[in-house]
């Protein structure tokens, strides 16, 4: 099978993302010389210099600002010239620029870590990075809800109006969340950091390939949604956190409840996923203790609550706007 130029470029970008991530390992001799303060708990970000340096903060915030403006400018241009991008099977110049931007800012962050180390974590809360990604995933649930439902293929139709708003503007939030998270961390060599940077590079590829078939490919977007399961669970395990099942079963729960629907999978396959999920819960919590079973529902509960709140607020705002237009 011959790949189209679009898909060939996509796979080249994925390979480049993997290569950039692997190259972070070469920073180990430099990173081993960085002195860090002892860990001070969940609200503490460990990978930052004990004291800020002027160049560390100037480069972290300066390069972040350049990257952010580049990403937003790319989206704004694409939306303004969407008539030129009607053929979704083609790779457009704006997509090529976006992919080279990913490569350029990847190398720039590499240099910034090697020379000055620090990221945005010096000045911002560790929870801000985590929340930015959580809201990104919740917005995806809202956008996809009319197509695949919220609960086992059903219950997403009421979000169609919110989807219309988010389809037009979600790119700006996604670009902020990805870019902010990217510059929040120095390029460390822990497994959690490596998976996080690979995930971020994949999200940059998604943003760069706006208005193409890749951007809306269900299997590719599923990879982007489910990758947080691997990343979150790995980070918890590497950190020695006992509540790693909260991340694994929480994000896996969102997969079996929502994300696997709309892929065209047969009922047998979907039932198989549910059965494996339930069996894994029994195996883990028969040893872990059934008193901890509430861990399984924490992440899904938060996600679906946020879907209701954000989706509802958008619909209320649209109704208020429409009412003003009619009465005005």
C-alpha positions in Angstrom: 0.0 0.0 0.0 1.4 3.4 -1.0 1.0 6.2 1.5 -0.3 9.6 0.4 2.1 12.5 0.9 -0.1 13.6 3.8 0.2 10.3 5.7 3.8 9.8 4.7 4.6 13.2 6.3 2.6 12.3 9.3 4.6 9.1 9.9 7.9 11.1 9.4 6.7 13.5 12.0 5.9 10.7 14.5 9.3 9.2 13.9 10.9 12.7 14.5 8.9 13.0 17.7 10.3 9.7 18.9 13.8 10.7 17.9 13.5 14.0 19.7 12.3 12.2 22.8 15.1 9.6 22.7 17.7 12.4 22.2 16.7 13.8 25.7 18.6 10.8 27.1 21.8 12.3 25.8 21.4 15.2 28.3 21.9 12.9 31.2 25.6 13.9 31.8 24.6 17.5 32.0 21.5 16.9 34.1 23.3 14.8 36.6 25.3 17.9 37.6 22.1 19.9 38.5 21.5 20.1 42.2 17.9 19.9 43.2 16.1 20.5 46.5 14.6 17.5 48.4 11.0 16.7 47.5 8.5 18.6 49.7 5.2 16.9 48.8 2.5 16.8 46.2 2.4 20.5 45.7 6.1 20.7 45.1 7.7 20.4 41.7 11.0 18.7 42.2 12.8 19.5 38.9 13.7 23.1 39.3 16.8 24.9 40.4 17.0 25.8 44.2 17.3 29.4 43.2 16.1 31.2 40.1 18.6 32.5 37.6 17.9 35.5 35.4 18.8 33.7 32.1 16.9 30.6 33.2 13.7 32.5 33.6 14.2 34.9 30.6 14.8 32.0 28.3 12.0 29.8 29.7 9.4 32.6 29.5 10.8 34.1 26.3 10.9 30.9 24.3 7.5 30.0 25.7 6.1 33.3 24.5 7.6 32.8 21.0 6.2 29.3 20.8 2.8 30.4 22.0 2.5 33.2 19.5 3.7 30.9 16.7 1.1 28.3 17.5 -1.7 30.8 17.9 -0.7 32.6 14.7 -0.7 29.3 12.8 -4.3 28.6 14.0 -5.5 32.1 13.3 -4.1 32.0 9.7 -5.6 28.6 9.0 -9.0 29.7 10.2 -8.9 33.0 8.3 -7.9 31.1 5.1 -9.9 28.0 5.5 -11.2 28.3 2.0 -7.7 27.4 0.7 -7.7 24.4 3.0 -10.9 22.6 1.8 -9.0 19.6 0.5 -8.5 17.7 3.7 -6.6 14.9 1.9 -3.6 17.2 1.0 -0.7 18.5 3.0 -0.9 22.3 3.0 2.0 24.8 3.4 0.6 25.9 6.8 0.9 22.2 7.9 4.5 22.0 6.8 5.3 25.2 8.7 3.6 23.8 11.8 5.6 20.6 11.7 8.9 22.5 11.2 7.9 24.7 14.1 7.5 21.5 16.3 11.0 20.5 15.3 12.5 24.0 15.8 11.0 24.5 19.3 11.9 21.0 20.2 15.6 21.8 19.5 15.2 25.1 21.3 13.9 23.6 24.4 16.7 21.0 24.3 19.2 23.8 24.2 17.5 25.8 26.9 17.5 22.8 29.2 21.2 22.0 28.5 22.3 25.5 29.2 19.9 27.1 31.7 17.7 24.1 32.8 14.7 25.9 34.4 11.2 25.9 33.1 8.0 27.8 33.9 7.6 25.6 37.1 9.7 28.2 39.0 6.9 30.7 38.8 3.7 28.6 38.6 1.9 25.9 40.5 2.5 22.3 39.6 -1.3 21.8 39.5 -1.6 24.4 36.7 0.2 22.1 34.3 -2.0 19.1 35.3 -5.2 21.0 35.1 -4.5 22.4 31.7 -4.3 18.9 30.3 -7.4 17.7 32.2 -9.5 20.5 30.7 -8.1 19.7 27.2 -9.3 16.1 27.6 -12.7 17.2 28.9 -13.1 19.5 25.9 -12.4 16.6 23.6 -15.1 14.6 25.4 -17.6 17.4 24.7 -16.6 17.8 21.0 -16.9 14.1 20.4 -20.0 13.5 22.4 -22.6 14.1 19.7 -20.8 11.5 17.5 -20.0 8.7 20.0 -22.1 9.6 23.1 -20.9 10.0 26.7 -22.1 6.8 28.3 -21.8 3.6 26.2 -22.6 5.3 23.0 -25.5 7.4 24.2 -26.3 10.7 25.9 -24.2 13.1 23.9 -26.7 14.8 21.6 -27.4 17.6 24.1 -23.9 18.9 23.6 -24.2 19.5 19.9 -24.5 23.3 20.4 -21.5 23.4 22.7 -19.6 21.4 20.1 -20.2 24.0 17.5 -18.6 26.7 19.7 -15.6 24.5 20.7 -14.9 23.3 17.2 -14.2 26.9 16.2 -12.2 28.0 19.3 -10.8 24.9 20.9 -7.5 25.1 19.0 -6.5 28.3 20.9 -7.0 26.6 24.3 -5.3 23.4 23.1 -2.4 25.4 21.8 -2.0 27.1 25.1 -2.3 23.9 27.2 0.2 22.1 25.1 2.7 24.9 24.9 2.4 25.9 28.5 2.9 22.3 29.7 5.8 21.8 27.3 7.8 24.7 28.7 6.7 24.0 32.3 9.1 21.1 32.5 12.8 21.0 31.8 13.8 18.1 29.5 14.5 15.5 32.2 15.3 11.9 31.6 12.9 10.2 33.9 10.5 7.8 32.2 7.6 10.0 33.2 9.2 13.1 31.6 10.1 11.2 28.4 6.6 9.9 28.0 5.2 13.3 28.8 7.4 15.0 26.1 6.5 12.3 23.5 2.8 12.9 24.3 3.3 16.7 24.0 5.1 16.2 20.6 2.2 14.1 19.4 -0.2 16.9 20.4 1.9 19.4 18.5 1.7 17.2 15.4 -2.1 17.1 15.9 -2.2 20.9 16.0 0.2 21.3 13.0 -2.0 19.1 10.8 -5.1 21.1 11.3 -7.6 21.0 8.4 -6.4 17.6 7.2 -7.8 14.0 7.5 -5.1 13.2 10.0 -6.5 15.8 12.4 -9.9 14.1 12.5 -8.7 10.5 12.2 -10.5 8.5 14.9 -7.7 6.1 15.6 -5.1 8.8 15.9 -7.2 11.0 18.1 -7.9 7.9 20.3 -4.2 7.4 20.7 -3.9 11.0 21.9 -6.8 10.6 24.4 -5.6 7.2 25.7 -1.9 8.2 26.0 -2.7 10.0 29.2 -3.5 6.6 30.8 0.0 5.4 30.1 1.7 8.6 31.1 -0.3 9.2 34.3 0.1 5.6 35.5 3.8 5.5 34.7 4.5 8.8 36.5 2.7 7.4 39.6 4.5 4.1 39.5 7.9 5.7 39.0 7.2 8.1 41.9 6.3 5.1 44.1 2.8 6.4 44.6 0.5 3.7 46.0 -2.6 5.2 44.4 -1.4 4.5 40.8 -4.6 2.4 40.2 -6.6 5.7 40.4 -4.9 6.8 37.2 -5.0 3.4 35.5 -8.6 2.5 36.2 -9.8 6.0 36.1 -8.6 6.7 32.5 -9.3 3.1 31.5 -12.8 3.7 32.8 -13.3 6.7 30.5 -12.1 4.5 27.6 -14.7 1.7 28.2 -17.5 4.1 29.1 -16.9 6.7 26.3 -13.8 6.6 24.1 -14.1 3.1 22.6 -17.6 3.9 21.2 -17.8 5.5 17.8 -14.9 3.5 16.4 -17.1 1.0 14.7 -16.0 -1.8 17.0 -18.4 -4.8 17.3 -20.4 -5.4 20.4 -18.3 -8.5 21.1 -15.1 -6.5 21.0 -16.6 -3.8 23.2 -17.9 -6.3 25.7 -14.5 -7.9 25.7 -12.9 -4.6 26.8 -15.5 -4.2 29.6 -14.9 -7.8 30.8 -11.1 -7.3 30.8 -11.5 -4.0 32.7 -13.8 -5.6 35.3 -11.5 -8.6 35.7 -8.5 -6.3 36.2 -10.4 -4.4 39.0 -11.2 -7.7 40.7 -7.6 -8.9 40.6 -6.1 -5.6 41.8 -8.6 -4.8 44.5 -9.0 -8.3 45.9 -5.4 -7.7 47.1 -5.4 -3.9 47.5 -8.6 -3.9 49.6 -12.2 -3.2 48.5 -12.2 -0.1 50.7 -10.1 1.6 48.1 -12.5 0.8 45.2 -13.6 4.5 45.2 -10.3 5.2 43.4 -11.8 3.7 40.2 -14.5 6.4 39.9 -12.6 9.5 40.9 -11.2 10.5 37.5 -14.4 9.6 35.5 -16.5 11.4 38.1 -14.4 14.6 37.8 -14.3 14.4 34.0 -18.0 13.9 33.5 -18.8 16.6 36.1 -16.6 19.0 34.2 -18.3 18.0 30.9 -21.6 18.9 32.4 -20.4 22.2 33.9 -18.4 23.4 30.8 -20.9 22.1 28.3 -23.8 23.6 30.2 -22.2 27.0 30.6 -21.5 27.2 26.9 -25.1 26.3 26.1 -26.4 28.9 28.6 -24.1 31.5 27.1 -25.3 30.7 23.6 -29.0 30.9 24.7 -28.3 34.2 26.4 -26.6 35.6 23.3 -29.5 34.4 21.0 -32.0 36.0 23.4 -30.2 39.3 23.3 -30.1 39.2 19.5 -33.9 38.6 19.3 -34.7 41.3 21.8 -32.1 43.7 20.4 
